[in-house]
Amino acid sequence: MSETLALAQELIRRPSVTPEDAGCQALLAARLDRAGFACEHLAFGEVSNLWARRGAAAPVFAFAGHTDVVPTGPEAEWSSPPFEATLHEGLLYGRGTADMKGSVAAFVTAVERFLAHHPDHHGSIALLLTSDEEGPAVNGTRRVMEALTERGEGMDYCLVGEPSSEALVADTIKIGRRGSLHGHLTVRGRQGHVAYPERGRNPIHEFGPALAELTTTAWDGGNDAFPPTSFQVSNIRGGTGATNVIPGALQVDFNFRYSSEVTEAELRERTEAVLATHGLDFHIEWVLSARPFLTERGPLLEATENAIARVTGRATRASTAGGTSDGRFIAPTGAQVVELGPLNHCIHQIDEHVAAEDLETLSAIYEELLIELLVQAR
């Protein structure tokens, strides 16, 4: 059994559902310590974080990832227990195999092989691991980056191990992500009897025309890196449960996934202008989850493309599609950020799995990337 597969299985067997780490980071820190890393455990609230660094010189190349996983769902529906890490016909099954304990295992084995051949490499290598990526994402990478910034420490290049691949491992890498802005809207009406509509004011009826305008508005046209901004309603709640009562209020949850062509302030202002134009009595609580970020062509992107080509013989495609990642907390510090991990077709699903061969390919790519940036770039 390969080192990468064995380590991935060790990690998967630890039920680290957010915000639990279940000893994953201690296991990894022990191996990194033997490889010459200074390991620092940073706990914020219930969240465990690990910052491990080898070297003091620039540039700093960091692998970033998470040891927490989402809940399993009904375990009886799994083909094998989700924390058993079952290998069957070349596929490794278990919660977190693809998102993202497989990538974390590949980080570590890539680093170990690299150091065996290049102990006097240029620059520094670091790993940032958290148990708060799948949850609120408040006390994880965000807090670690704040702590590092306060003491004047950071990274120049960062690879996040999120599952980026589509059909073949490494066929797609993420070079940025859209922003995410949530709105929690309350439209106030006046409760009354449905038989006497003139004595009430139905907020559902009043919101209808505004909703139609919001869903058909072109917020921007996107650009070469990002698709146009999208508006999506995720929840609507109104009424008392009775069939003969006009509701007194309506709650609507919605989200913008937005490009770099528009700002969060512009989205808030334009949304509130639409609601005001339709004469609604409303209140909105805004929650910004992420601002858009983009890594332009430079040393990290070129090195990643070269590493993928050398290992797989194929070119890769750069994308900004998908949801948010912890890269949103790293990019604002000035670091170049890419995301590269296994196939994303079954993440968060029953019978989540990854091909064992793909983990070996990822580990080889990560090692080649280290060579490109910390040996050949001298």
MARBA-272920 format. One record per residue (C-alpha): residue in one letter; chain; residue number from 1; x, y, z. Coordinates in pm, whole numbers, m for minus. Layout:
BEGIN
<res: a, chain: A, n: NUM, xx: X, yy: Y, zz: Z>
...
END
This chain:
BEGIN
<res: m, chain: A, n: 1, xx: 0, yy: 0, zz: 0>
<res: s, chain: A, n: 2, xx: 130, yy: 346, zz: m89>
<res: e, chain: A, n: 3, xx: 219, yy: 603, zz: 175>
<res: t, chain: A, n: 4, xx: m45, yy: 843, zz: 43>
<res: l, chain: A, n: 5, xx: m325, yy: 586, zz: 50>
<res: a, chain: A, n: 6, xx: m226, yy: 462, zz: 397>
<res: l, chain: A, n: 7, xx: m222, yy: 815, zz: 538>
<res: a, chain: A, n: 8, xx: m554, yy: 901, zz: 374>
<res: q, chain: A, n: 9, xx: m711, yy: 595, zz: 537>
<res: e, chain: A, n: 10, xx: m572, yy: 691, zz: 877>
<res: l, chain: A, n: 11, xx: m730, yy: 1034, zz: 844>
<res: i, chain: A, n: 12, xx: m1064, yy: 909, zz: 715>
<res: r, chain: A, n: 13, xx: m1098, yy: 667, zz: 1008>
<res: r, chain: A, n: 14, xx: m1109, yy: 967, zz: 1242>
<res: p, chain: A, n: 15, xx: m1470, yy: 1099, zz: 1255>
<res: s, chain: A, n: 16, xx: m1383, yy: 1468, zz: 1237>
<res: v, chain: A, n: 17, xx: m1723, yy: 1623, zz: 1169>
<res: t, chain: A, n: 18, xx: m1704, yy: 2004, zz: 1193>
<res: p, chain: A, n: 19, xx: m1569, yy: 2148, zz: 1421>
<res: e, chain: A, n: 20, xx: m1407, yy: 1828, zz: 1549>
<res: d, chain: A, n: 21, xx: m1056, yy: 1741, zz: 1436>
<res: a, chain: A, n: 22, xx: m1053, yy: 1398, zz: 1607>
<res: g, chain: A, n: 23, xx: m675, yy: 1394, zz: 1630>
<res: c, chain: A, n: 24, xx: m606, yy: 1438, zz: 1258>
<res: q, chain: A, n: 25, xx: m383, yy: 1742, zz: 1306>
<res: a, chain: A, n: 26, xx: m183, yy: 1578, zz: 1584>
<res: l, chain: A, n: 27, xx: m118, yy: 1281, zz: 1357>
<res: l, chain: A, n: 28, xx: m4, yy: 1509, zz: 1076>
<res: a, chain: A, n: 29, xx: 204, yy: 1730, zz: 1305>
<res: a, chain: A, n: 30, xx: 398, yy: 1425, zz: 1427>
<res: r, chain: A, n: 31, xx: 498, yy: 1339, zz: 1071>
<res: l, chain: A, n: 32, xx: 579, yy: 1700, zz: 983>
<res: d, chain: A, n: 33, xx: 785, yy: 1738, zz: 1298>
<res: r, chain: A, n: 34, xx: 1000, yy: 1445, zz: 1188>
<res: a, chain: A, n: 35, xx: 1044, yy: 1620, zz: 852>
<res: g, chain: A, n: 36, xx: 1184, yy: 1930, zz: 1021>
<res: f, chain: A, n: 37, xx: 873, yy: 2147, zz: 1046>
<res: a, chain: A, n: 38, xx: 801, yy: 2376, zz: 1338>
<res: c, chain: A, n: 39, xx: 439, yy: 2289, zz: 1423>
<res: e, chain: A, n: 40, xx: 212, yy: 2538, zz: 1597>
<res: h, chain: A, n: 41, xx: m135, yy: 2442, zz: 1718>
<res: l, chain: A, n: 42, xx: m369, yy: 2743, zz: 1712>
<res: a, chain: A, n: 43, xx: m703, yy: 2680, zz: 1882>
<res: f, chain: A, n: 44, xx: m981, yy: 2937, zz: 1856>
<res: g, chain: A, n: 45, xx: m1300, yy: 2840, zz: 2035>
<res: e, chain: A, n: 46, xx: m1387, yy: 2480, zz: 1943>
<res: v, chain: A, n: 47, xx: m1175, yy: 2493, zz: 1628>
<res: s, chain: A, n: 48, xx: m835, yy: 2328, zz: 1588>
<res: n, chain: A, n: 49, xx: m581, yy: 2479, zz: 1350>
<res: l, chain: A, n: 50, xx: m228, yy: 2375, zz: 1258>
<res: w, chain: A, n: 51, xx: 40, yy: 2602, zz: 1115>
<res: a, chain: A, n: 52, xx: 352, yy: 2407, zz: 1024>
<res: r, chain: A, n: 53, xx: 653, yy: 2572, zz: 862>
<res: r, chain: A, n: 54, xx: 996, yy: 2458, zz: 753>
<res: g, chain: A, n: 55, xx: 1244, yy: 2733, zz: 675>
<res: a, chain: A, n: 56, xx: 1263, yy: 3105, zz: 737>
<res: a, chain: A, n: 57, xx: 1341, yy: 3246, zz: 393>
<res: a, chain: A, n: 58, xx: 1119, yy: 3369, zz: 112>
<res: p, chain: A, n: 59, xx: 935, yy: 3268, zz: m92>
<res: v, chain: A, n: 60, xx: 691, yy: 3083, zz: 132>
<res: f, chain: A, n: 61, xx: 492, yy: 2811, zz: m42>
<res: a, chain: A, n: 62, xx: 196, yy: 2682, zz: 159>
<res: f, chain: A, n: 63, xx: m47, yy: 2395, zz: 123>
<res: a, chain: A, n: 64, xx: m386, yy: 2484, zz: 275>
<res: g, chain: A, n: 65, xx: m663, yy: 2245, zz: 362>
<res: h, chain: A, n: 66, xx: m907, yy: 2119, zz: 622>
<res: t, chain: A, n: 67, xx: m938, yy: 1812, zz: 838>
<res: d, chain: A, n: 68, xx: m1309, yy: 1853, zz: 913>
<res: v, chain: A, n: 69, xx: m1582, yy: 1685, zz: 711>
<res: v, chain: A, n: 70, xx: m1957, yy: 1725, zz: 668>
<res: p, chain: A, n: 71, xx: m2197, yy: 1483, zz: 844>
<res: t, chain: A, n: 72, xx: m2238, yy: 1142, zz: 685>
<res: g, chain: A, n: 73, xx: m2613, yy: 1140, zz: 641>
<res: p, chain: A, n: 74, xx: m2789, yy: 803, zz: 697>
<res: e, chain: A, n: 75, xx: m2503, yy: 558, zz: 752>
<res: a, chain: A, n: 76, xx: m2727, yy: 266, zz: 653>
<res: e, chain: A, n: 77, xx: m2734, yy: 405, zz: 298>
<res: w, chain: A, n: 78, xx: m2356, yy: 380, zz: 262>
<res: s, chain: A, n: 79, xx: m2210, yy: 75, zz: 88>
<res: s, chain: A, n: 80, xx: m1953, yy: 54, zz: 369>
<res: p, chain: A, n: 81, xx: m1924, yy: 246, zz: 698>
<res: p, chain: A, n: 82, xx: m1830, yy: 607, zz: 616>
<res: f, chain: A, n: 83, xx: m1539, yy: 619, zz: 861>
<res: e, chain: A, n: 84, xx: m1401, yy: 274, zz: 778>
<res: a, chain: A, n: 85, xx: m1196, yy: 396, zz: 475>
<res: t, chain: A, n: 86, xx: m1282, yy: 95, zz: 257>
<res: l, chain: A, n: 87, xx: m1074, yy: 26, zz: m54>
<res: h, chain: A, n: 88, xx: m1278, yy: m154, zz: m321>
<res: e, chain: A, n: 89, xx: m1175, yy: m207, zz: m684>
<res: g, chain: A, n: 90, xx: m928, yy: 81, zz: m672>
<res: l, chain: A, n: 91, xx: m1168, yy: 328, zz: m510>
<res: l, chain: A, n: 92, xx: m1132, yy: 456, zz: m155>
<res: y, chain: A, n: 93, xx: m1473, yy: 507, zz: 10>
<res: g, chain: A, n: 94, xx: m1542, yy: 723, zz: 313>
<res: r, chain: A, n: 95, xx: m1646, yy: 1066, zz: 430>
<res: g, chain: A, n: 96, xx: m1374, yy: 1312, zz: 340>
<res: t, chain: A, n: 97, xx: m1198, yy: 1101, zz: 78>
<res: a, chain: A, n: 98, xx: m1238, yy: 1375, zz: m183>
<res: d, chain: A, n: 99, xx: m1318, yy: 1672, zz: 40>
<res: m, chain: A, n: 100, xx: m1045, yy: 1682, zz: 146>
<res: k, chain: A, n: 101, xx: m847, yy: 1427, zz: 346>
<res: g, chain: A, n: 102, xx: m716, yy: 1270, zz: 28>
<res: s, chain: A, n: 103, xx: m554, yy: 1598, zz: m72>
<res: v, chain: A, n: 104, xx: m414, yy: 1651, zz: 279>
<res: a, chain: A, n: 105, xx: m250, yy: 1309, zz: 270>
<res: a, chain: A, n: 106, xx: m105, yy: 1391, zz: m72>
<res: f, chain: A, n: 107, xx: 34, yy: 1720, zz: 66>
<res: v, chain: A, n: 108, xx: 230, yy: 1539, zz: 335>
<res: t, chain: A, n: 109, xx: 370, yy: 1257, zz: 125>
<res: a, chain: A, n: 110, xx: 469, yy: 1502, zz: m149>
<res: v, chain: A, n: 111, xx: 657, yy: 1712, zz: 104>
<res: e, chain: A, n: 112, xx: 829, yy: 1407, zz: 253>
<res: r, chain: A, n: 113, xx: 955, yy: 1288, zz: m86>
<res: f, chain: A, n: 114, xx: 1059, yy: 1640, zz: m188>
<res: l, chain: A, n: 115, xx: 1264, yy: 1690, zz: 128>
<res: a, chain: A, n: 116, xx: 1432, yy: 1352, zz: 88>
<res: h, chain: A, n: 117, xx: 1574, yy: 1470, zz: m244>
<res: h, chain: A, n: 118, xx: 1599, yy: 1847, zz: m184>
<res: p, chain: A, n: 119, xx: 1673, yy: 1907, zz: 186>
<res: d, chain: A, n: 120, xx: 1847, yy: 2238, zz: 107>
<res: h, chain: A, n: 121, xx: 1567, yy: 2382, zz: m104>
<res: h, chain: A, n: 122, xx: 1516, yy: 2751, zz: m158>
<res: g, chain: A, n: 123, xx: 1254, yy: 2941, zz: 46>
<res: s, chain: A, n: 124, xx: 1011, yy: 2786, zz: 296>
<res: i, chain: A, n: 125, xx: 734, yy: 2526, zz: 295>
<res: a, chain: A, n: 126, xx: 424, yy: 2558, zz: 514>
<res: l, chain: A, n: 127, xx: 96, yy: 2379, zz: 577>
<res: l, chain: A, n: 128, xx: m217, yy: 2546, zz: 711>
<res: l, chain: A, n: 129, xx: m488, yy: 2306, zz: 828>
<res: t, chain: A, n: 130, xx: m819, yy: 2385, zz: 998>
<res: s, chain: A, n: 131, xx: m1123, yy: 2200, zz: 1135>
<res: d, chain: A, n: 132, xx: m1360, yy: 2487, zz: 1050>
<res: e, chain: A, n: 133, xx: m1387, yy: 2492, zz: 669>
<res: e, chain: A, n: 134, xx: m1715, yy: 2303, zz: 638>
<res: g, chain: A, n: 135, xx: m1878, yy: 2503, zz: 920>
<res: p, chain: A, n: 136, xx: m1904, yy: 2874, zz: 997>
<res: a, chain: A, n: 137, xx: m1545, yy: 2934, zz: 879>
<res: v, chain: A, n: 138, xx: m1493, yy: 3198, zz: 1148>
<res: n, chain: A, n: 139, xx: m1229, yy: 3047, zz: 1378>
<res: g, chain: A, n: 140, xx: m1035, yy: 2858, zz: 1115>
<res: t, chain: A, n: 141, xx: m828, yy: 2985, zz: 825>
<res: r, chain: A, n: 142, xx: m968, yy: 3335, zz: 870>
<res: r, chain: A, n: 143, xx: m835, yy: 3359, zz: 1228>
<res: v, chain: A, n: 144, xx: m504, yy: 3194, zz: 1144>
<res: m, chain: A, n: 145, xx: m440, yy: 3441, zz: 863>
<res: e, chain: A, n: 146, xx: m523, yy: 3728, zz: 1097>
<res: a, chain: A, n: 147, xx: m276, yy: 3592, zz: 1354>
<res: l, chain: A, n: 148, xx: m3, yy: 3544, zz: 1094>
<res: t, chain: A, n: 149, xx: m58, yy: 3892, zz: 954>
<res: e, chain: A, n: 150, xx: m36, yy: 4048, zz: 1300>
<res: r, chain: A, n: 151, xx: 309, yy: 3900, zz: 1351>
<res: g, chain: A, n: 152, xx: 429, yy: 3983, zz: 1001>
<res: e, chain: A, n: 153, xx: 418, yy: 3629, zz: 867>
<res: g, chain: A, n: 154, xx: 242, yy: 3507, zz: 559>
<res: m, chain: A, n: 155, xx: 282, yy: 3322, zz: 234>
<res: d, chain: A, n: 156, xx: 374, yy: 3406, zz: m124>
<res: y, chain: A, n: 157, xx: 219, yy: 3104, zz: m294>
<res: c, chain: A, n: 158, xx: m65, yy: 2885, zz: m172>
<res: l, chain: A, n: 159, xx: m223, yy: 2570, zz: m310>
<res: v, chain: A, n: 160, xx: m562, yy: 2482, zz: m161>
<res: g, chain: A, n: 161, xx: m647, yy: 2113, zz: m194>
<res: e, chain: A, n: 162, xx: m1017, yy: 2155, zz: m268>
<res: p, chain: A, n: 163, xx: m1157, yy: 1898, zz: m513>
<res: s, chain: A, n: 164, xx: m1126, yy: 2096, zz: m836>
<res: s, chain: A, n: 165, xx: m1111, yy: 1820, zz: m1100>
<res: e, chain: A, n: 166, xx: m1409, yy: 1747, zz: m1325>
<res: a, chain: A, n: 167, xx: m1361, yy: 1435, zz: m1541>
<res: l, chain: A, n: 168, xx: m992, yy: 1352, zz: m1496>
<res: v, chain: A, n: 169, xx: m767, yy: 1436, zz: m1205>
<res: a, chain: A, n: 170, xx: m604, yy: 1780, zz: m1252>
<res: d, chain: A, n: 171, xx: m807, yy: 1859, zz: m1565>
<res: t, chain: A, n: 172, xx: m933, yy: 2175, zz: m1389>
<res: i, chain: A, n: 173, xx: m775, yy: 2411, zz: m1138>
<res: k, chain: A, n: 174, xx: m938, yy: 2704, zz: m964>
<res: i, chain: A, n: 175, xx: m765, yy: 3039, zz: m997>
<res: g, chain: A, n: 176, xx: m1028, yy: 3239, zz: m813>
<res: r, chain: A, n: 177, xx: m1380, yy: 3235, zz: m675>
<res: r, chain: A, n: 178, xx: m1685, yy: 3454, zz: m698>
<res: g, chain: A, n: 179, xx: m1799, yy: 3666, zz: m408>
<res: s, chain: A, n: 180, xx: m2091, yy: 3551, zz: m195>
<res: l, chain: A, n: 181, xx: m2340, yy: 3796, zz: m42>
<res: h, chain: A, n: 182, xx: m2643, yy: 3678, zz: 157>
<res: g, chain: A, n: 183, xx: m2956, yy: 3879, zz: 222>
<res: h, chain: A, n: 184, xx: m3213, yy: 3800, zz: 492>
<res: l, chain: A, n: 185, xx: m3518, yy: 4006, zz: 398>
<res: t, chain: A, n: 186, xx: m3830, yy: 4076, zz: 601>
<res: v, chain: A, n: 187, xx: m4127, yy: 4230, zz: 420>
<res: r, chain: A, n: 188, xx: m4383, yy: 4365, zz: 665>
<res: g, chain: A, n: 189, xx: m4754, yy: 4354, zz: 590>
<res: r, chain: A, n: 190, xx: m5068, yy: 4356, zz: 807>
<res: q, chain: A, n: 191, xx: m5228, yy: 4036, zz: 930>
<res: g, chain: A, n: 192, xx: m5596, yy: 3987, zz: 865>
<res: h, chain: A, n: 193, xx: m5873, yy: 3750, zz: 758>
<res: v, chain: A, n: 194, xx: m5854, yy: 3629, zz: 400>
<res: a, chain: A, n: 195, xx: m6227, yy: 3705, zz: 360>
<res: y, chain: A, n: 196, xx: m6158, yy: 4073, zz: 430>
<res: p, chain: A, n: 197, xx: m5846, yy: 4153, zz: 225>
<res: e, chain: A, n: 198, xx: m5918, yy: 4527, zz: 246>
<res: r, chain: A, n: 199, xx: m5846, yy: 4510, zz: 621>
<res: g, chain: A, n: 200, xx: m5506, yy: 4344, zz: 579>
<res: r, chain: A, n: 201, xx: m5197, yy: 4389, zz: 364>
<res: n, chain: A, n: 202, xx: m5049, yy: 4075, zz: 216>
<res: p, chain: A, n: 203, xx: m4666, yy: 4095, zz: 205>
<res: i, chain: A, n: 204, xx: m4648, yy: 3794, zz: m26>
<res: h, chain: A, n: 205, xx: m4858, yy: 3969, zz: m288>
<res: e, chain: A, n: 206, xx: m4665, yy: 4292, zz: m244>
<res: f, chain: A, n: 207, xx: m4329, yy: 4119, zz: m282>
<res: g, chain: A, n: 208, xx: m4423, yy: 3936, zz: m602>
<res: p, chain: A, n: 209, xx: m4350, yy: 4218, zz: m851>
<res: a, chain: A, n: 210, xx: m4025, yy: 4303, zz: m674>
<res: l, chain: A, n: 211, xx: m3918, yy: 3938, zz: m687>
<res: a, chain: A, n: 212, xx: m3990, yy: 3927, zz: m1059>
<res: e, chain: A, n: 213, xx: m3767, yy: 4231, zz: m1113>
<res: l, chain: A, n: 214, xx: m3485, yy: 4097, zz: m895>
<res: t, chain: A, n: 215, xx: m3478, yy: 3762, zz: m1074>
<res: t, chain: A, n: 216, xx: m3468, yy: 3921, zz: m1421>
<res: t, chain: A, n: 217, xx: m3217, yy: 4199, zz: m1350>
<res: a, chain: A, n: 218, xx: m2880, yy: 4179, zz: m1527>
<res: w, chain: A, n: 219, xx: m2647, yy: 4273, zz: m1243>
<res: d, chain: A, n: 220, xx: m2341, yy: 4276, zz: m1467>
<res: g, chain: A, n: 221, xx: m2203, yy: 4103, zz: m1775>
<res: g, chain: A, n: 222, xx: m1919, yy: 3916, zz: m1608>
<res: n, chain: A, n: 223, xx: m1572, yy: 3921, zz: m1763>
<res: d, chain: A, n: 224, xx: m1305, yy: 3687, zz: m1898>
<res: a, chain: A, n: 225, xx: m1249, yy: 3535, zz: m1553>
<res: f, chain: A, n: 226, xx: m1600, yy: 3536, zz: m1402>
<res: p, chain: A, n: 227, xx: m1952, yy: 3461, zz: m1526>
<res: p, chain: A, n: 228, xx: m2223, yy: 3724, zz: m1474>
<res: t, chain: A, n: 229, xx: m2347, yy: 3778, zz: m1121>
<res: s, chain: A, n: 230, xx: m2641, yy: 3555, zz: m1024>
<res: f, chain: A, n: 231, xx: m2929, yy: 3616, zz: m781>
<res: q, chain: A, n: 232, xx: m3097, yy: 3314, zz: m622>
<res: v, chain: A, n: 233, xx: m3373, yy: 3285, zz: m360>
<res: s, chain: A, n: 234, xx: m3309, yy: 2994, zz: m123>
<res: n, chain: A, n: 235, xx: m3598, yy: 3021, zz: 127>
<res: i, chain: A, n: 236, xx: m3938, yy: 3193, zz: 156>
<res: r, chain: A, n: 237, xx: m4141, yy: 3176, zz: 476>
<res: g, chain: A, n: 238, xx: m4474, yy: 3341, zz: 553>
<res: g, chain: A, n: 239, xx: m4805, yy: 3276, zz: 720>
<res: t, chain: A, n: 240, xx: m4927, yy: 3125, zz: 1044>
<res: g, chain: A, n: 241, xx: m5000, yy: 2782, zz: 904>
<res: a, chain: A, n: 242, xx: m5373, yy: 2859, zz: 892>
<res: t, chain: A, n: 243, xx: m5541, yy: 2879, zz: 552>
<res: n, chain: A, n: 244, xx: m5764, yy: 3175, zz: 638>
<res: v, chain: A, n: 245, xx: m5508, yy: 3426, zz: 767>
<res: i, chain: A, n: 246, xx: m5325, yy: 3691, zz: 566>
<res: p, chain: A, n: 247, xx: m4964, yy: 3682, zz: 694>
<res: g, chain: A, n: 248, xx: m4827, yy: 3980, zz: 877>
<res: a, chain: A, n: 249, xx: m4472, yy: 3933, zz: 748>
<res: l, chain: A, n: 250, xx: m4270, yy: 3748, zz: 487>
<res: q, chain: A, n: 251, xx: m3911, yy: 3626, zz: 529>
<res: v, chain: A, n: 252, xx: m3696, yy: 3573, zz: 222>
<res: d, chain: A, n: 253, xx: m3338, yy: 3443, zz: 211>
<res: f, chain: A, n: 254, xx: m3139, yy: 3507, zz: m104>
<res: n, chain: A, n: 255, xx: m2782, yy: 3501, zz: m227>
<res: f, chain: A, n: 256, xx: m2565, yy: 3680, zz: m481>
<res: r, chain: A, n: 257, xx: m2269, yy: 3497, zz: m633>
<res: y, chain: A, n: 258, xx: m2098, yy: 3796, zz: m782>
<res: s, chain: A, n: 259, xx: m1814, yy: 3875, zz: m1016>
<res: s, chain: A, n: 260, xx: m1541, yy: 4135, zz: m988>
<res: e, chain: A, n: 261, xx: m1747, yy: 4366, zz: m1213>
<res: v, chain: A, n: 262, xx: m1969, yy: 4472, zz: m922>
<res: t, chain: A, n: 263, xx: m1912, yy: 4541, zz: m553>
<res: e, chain: A, n: 264, xx: m2112, yy: 4421, zz: m254>
<res: a, chain: A, n: 265, xx: m2208, yy: 4783, zz: m182>
<res: e, chain: A, n: 266, xx: m2352, yy: 4821, zz: m533>
<res: l, chain: A, n: 267, xx: m2552, yy: 4500, zz: m496>
<res: r, chain: A, n: 268, xx: m2695, yy: 4613, zz: m163>
<res: e, chain: A, n: 269, xx: m2787, yy: 4957, zz: m295>
<res: r, chain: A, n: 270, xx: m2947, yy: 4828, zz: m615>
<res: t, chain: A, n: 271, xx: m3146, yy: 4559, zz: m429>
<res: e, chain: A, n: 272, xx: m3280, yy: 4804, zz: m174>
<res: a, chain: A, n: 273, xx: m3367, yy: 5050, zz: m452>
<res: v, chain: A, n: 274, xx: m3581, yy: 4784, zz: m623>
<res: l, chain: A, n: 275, xx: m3764, yy: 4706, zz: m300>
<res: a, chain: A, n: 276, xx: m3821, yy: 5074, zz: m228>
<res: t, chain: A, n: 277, xx: m3949, yy: 5139, zz: m581>
<res: h, chain: A, n: 278, xx: m4218, yy: 4877, zz: m525>
<res: g, chain: A, n: 279, xx: m4327, yy: 5051, zz: m204>
<res: l, chain: A, n: 280, xx: m4237, yy: 4768, zz: 33>
<res: d, chain: A, n: 281, xx: m4206, yy: 4807, zz: 408>
<res: f, chain: A, n: 282, xx: m3888, yy: 4601, zz: 451>
<res: h, chain: A, n: 283, xx: m3572, yy: 4533, zz: 645>
<res: i, chain: A, n: 284, xx: m3262, yy: 4345, zz: 524>
<res: e, chain: A, n: 285, xx: m2979, yy: 4190, zz: 719>
<res: w, chain: A, n: 286, xx: m2676, yy: 4153, zz: 491>
<res: v, chain: A, n: 287, xx: m2404, yy: 3890, zz: 544>
<res: l, chain: A, n: 288, xx: m2090, yy: 3896, zz: 332>
<res: s, chain: A, n: 289, xx: m1935, yy: 3548, zz: 310>
<res: a, chain: A, n: 290, xx: m1666, yy: 3620, zz: 55>
<res: r, chain: A, n: 291, xx: m1532, yy: 3881, zz: m182>
<res: p, chain: A, n: 292, xx: m1423, yy: 3767, zz: m527>
<res: f, chain: A, n: 293, xx: m1055, yy: 3694, zz: m579>
<res: l, chain: A, n: 294, xx: m847, yy: 3605, zz: m882>
<res: t, chain: A, n: 295, xx: m490, yy: 3488, zz: m930>
<res: e, chain: A, n: 296, xx: m354, yy: 3638, zz: m1250>
<res: r, chain: A, n: 297, xx: m95, yy: 3461, zz: m1463>
<res: g, chain: A, n: 298, xx: 231, yy: 3449, zz: m1269>
<res: p, chain: A, n: 299, xx: 482, yy: 3210, zz: m1111>
<res: l, chain: A, n: 300, xx: 230, yy: 2995, zz: m922>
<res: l, chain: A, n: 301, xx: m16, yy: 2945, zz: m1206>
<res: e, chain: A, n: 302, xx: 260, yy: 2872, zz: m1457>
<res: a, chain: A, n: 303, xx: 434, yy: 2630, zz: m1219>
<res: t, chain: A, n: 304, xx: 106, yy: 2448, zz: m1151>
<res: e, chain: A, n: 305, xx: 35, yy: 2409, zz: m1522>
<res: n, chain: A, n: 306, xx: 389, yy: 2283, zz: m1583>
<res: a, chain: A, n: 307, xx: 369, yy: 2033, zz: m1294>
<res: i, chain: A, n: 308, xx: 38, yy: 1893, zz: m1419>
<res: a, chain: A, n: 309, xx: 172, yy: 1859, zz: m1774>
<res: r, chain: A, n: 310, xx: 487, yy: 1677, zz: m1657>
<res: v, chain: A, n: 311, xx: 296, yy: 1427, zz: m1442>
<res: t, chain: A, n: 312, xx: m17, yy: 1368, zz: m1652>
<res: g, chain: A, n: 313, xx: 90, yy: 1467, zz: m2002>
<res: r, chain: A, n: 314, xx: m220, yy: 1683, zz: m2026>
<res: a, chain: A, n: 315, xx: m303, yy: 2052, zz: m2015>
<res: t, chain: A, n: 316, xx: m534, yy: 2186, zz: m1748>
<res: r, chain: A, n: 317, xx: m818, yy: 2437, zz: m1756>
<res: a, chain: A, n: 318, xx: m837, yy: 2740, zz: m1526>
<res: s, chain: A, n: 319, xx: m1178, yy: 2810, zz: m1372>
<res: t, chain: A, n: 320, xx: m1351, yy: 3028, zz: m1113>
<res: a, chain: A, n: 321, xx: m1673, yy: 2824, zz: m1099>
<res: g, chain: A, n: 322, xx: m1821, yy: 2668, zz: m788>
<res: g, chain: A, n: 323, xx: m1876, yy: 2781, zz: m432>
<res: t, chain: A, n: 324, xx: m1644, yy: 2949, zz: m188>
<res: s, chain: A, n: 325, xx: m1324, yy: 2811, zz: m37>
<res: d, chain: A, n: 326, xx: m1077, yy: 2917, zz: 229>
<res: g, chain: A, n: 327, xx: m874, yy: 3074, zz: m49>
<res: r, chain: A, n: 328, xx: m1096, yy: 3378, zz: 12>
<res: f, chain: A, n: 329, xx: m911, yy: 3440, zz: 340>
<res: i, chain: A, n: 330, xx: m564, yy: 3388, zz: 194>
<res: a, chain: A, n: 331, xx: m575, yy: 3582, zz: m134>
<res: p, chain: A, n: 332, xx: m643, yy: 3924, zz: 28>
<res: t, chain: A, n: 333, xx: m303, yy: 3902, zz: 202>
<res: g, chain: A, n: 334, xx: m134, yy: 3925, zz: m138>
<res: a, chain: A, n: 335, xx: m61, yy: 3556, zz: m186>
<res: q, chain: A, n: 336, xx: m107, yy: 3391, zz: m524>
<res: v, chain: A, n: 337, xx: m367, yy: 3115, zz: m475>
<res: v, chain: A, n: 338, xx: m470, yy: 2815, zz: m684>
<res: e, chain: A, n: 339, xx: m689, yy: 2519, zz: m595>
<res: l, chain: A, n: 340, xx: m609, yy: 2168, zz: m712>
<res: g, chain: A, n: 341, xx: m754, yy: 1846, zz: m580>
<res: p, chain: A, n: 342, xx: m940, yy: 1527, zz: m679>
<res: l, chain: A, n: 343, xx: m1265, yy: 1488, zz: m870>
<res: n, chain: A, n: 344, xx: m1558, yy: 1674, zz: m718>
<res: h, chain: A, n: 345, xx: m1842, yy: 1459, zz: m855>
<res: c, chain: A, n: 346, xx: m1937, yy: 1293, zz: m525>
<res: i, chain: A, n: 347, xx: m1832, yy: 1537, zz: m253>
<res: h, chain: A, n: 348, xx: m2080, yy: 1565, zz: 39>
<res: q, chain: A, n: 349, xx: m2270, yy: 1264, zz: m100>
<res: i, chain: A, n: 350, xx: m2346, yy: 914, zz: 25>
<res: d, chain: A, n: 351, xx: m2057, yy: 684, zz: m77>
<res: e, chain: A, n: 352, xx: m1811, yy: 968, zz: m127>
<res: h, chain: A, n: 353, xx: m1500, yy: 818, zz: m286>
<res: v, chain: A, n: 354, xx: m1179, yy: 888, zz: m471>
<res: a, chain: A, n: 355, xx: m961, yy: 675, zz: m694>
<res: a, chain: A, n: 356, xx: m649, yy: 562, zz: m508>
<res: e, chain: A, n: 357, xx: m452, yy: 619, zz: m828>
<res: d, chain: A, n: 358, xx: m568, yy: 981, zz: m836>
<res: l, chain: A, n: 359, xx: m422, yy: 1041, zz: m490>
<res: e, chain: A, n: 360, xx: m85, yy: 921, zz: m618>
<res: t, chain: A, n: 361, xx: m113, yy: 1151, zz: m918>
<res: l, chain: A, n: 362, xx: m196, yy: 1448, zz: m697>
<res: s, chain: A, n: 363, xx: 95, yy: 1376, zz: m466>
<res: a, chain: A, n: 364, xx: 329, yy: 1360, zz: m766>
<res: i, chain: A, n: 365, xx: 195, yy: 1691, zz: m900>
<res: y, chain: A, n: 366, xx: 236, yy: 1858, zz: m562>
<res: e, chain: A, n: 367, xx: 597, yy: 1735, zz: m547>
<res: e, chain: A, n: 368, xx: 669, yy: 1866, zz: m898>
<res: l, chain: A, n: 369, xx: 521, yy: 2201, zz: m800>
<res: l, chain: A, n: 370, xx: 759, yy: 2225, zz: m505>
<res: i, chain: A, n: 371, xx: 1051, yy: 2145, zz: m736>
<res: e, chain: A, n: 372, xx: 941, yy: 2408, zz: m984>
<res: l, chain: A, n: 373, xx: 906, yy: 2686, zz: m727>
<res: l, chain: A, n: 374, xx: 1171, yy: 2601, zz: m466>
<res: v, chain: A, n: 375, xx: 1447, yy: 2434, zz: m668>
<res: q, chain: A, n: 376, xx: 1431, yy: 2523, zz: m1035>
<res: a, chain: A, n: 377, xx: 1333, yy: 2887, zz: m969>
<res: r, chain: A, n: 378, xx: 1663, yy: 2966, zz: m796>
END
